Amino acid sequence: MSMLAQDISPVNSVSYEWKSVPIVGGDFVDGIVFHPETPGIRYCCTDMEGAYRWDAVSCQWMPLLDWISLDESNLQGVESIAIDPQNP
């Protein structure tokens, strides 16, 4: 049997939880907005990857536009972002 025809399936079957991959650069953060009444609530927008909400529990930015498909990825650039001062 040739090397290409061999079975290359994994030896151990391990379950995997798919989630967002943090990207440590590559686009610009166009703005960070802090809630005027509620400390700790903040959002940021980027020119290519969308908008994010800060999660103080996990100490990371959580993407708000992960639901956009690859075919519509041109919709992820966020030009500006605003916070409702009455609704944190």
C-alpha positions, 0 to 999 in steps of 0.5 A: 500500500502506498503512503498516500493510500494509508488510513490517516484517521486520528488514533484518539477521538477527542471532542472539540468545542469550536469558538472564536479565535482571538486575533492579536492584530491586523485591523484598527480599533476605531473607537472605544465607548464607555457607558456613562452611568454604569462602570465596566460596560464598554464596547469597541468597534474595529474597521474590519472585524466588527464590534465587541463588548468587554466581558469583565468576568472573562477579561476579554472582548466578546465579538458581537458579529460572529453570526455573520457568514463568510459570504457576508463578511463585508458587513463586519466593518463597524464605522461607529458605535454608540451606547444608550445611556438609559439602557446599559 
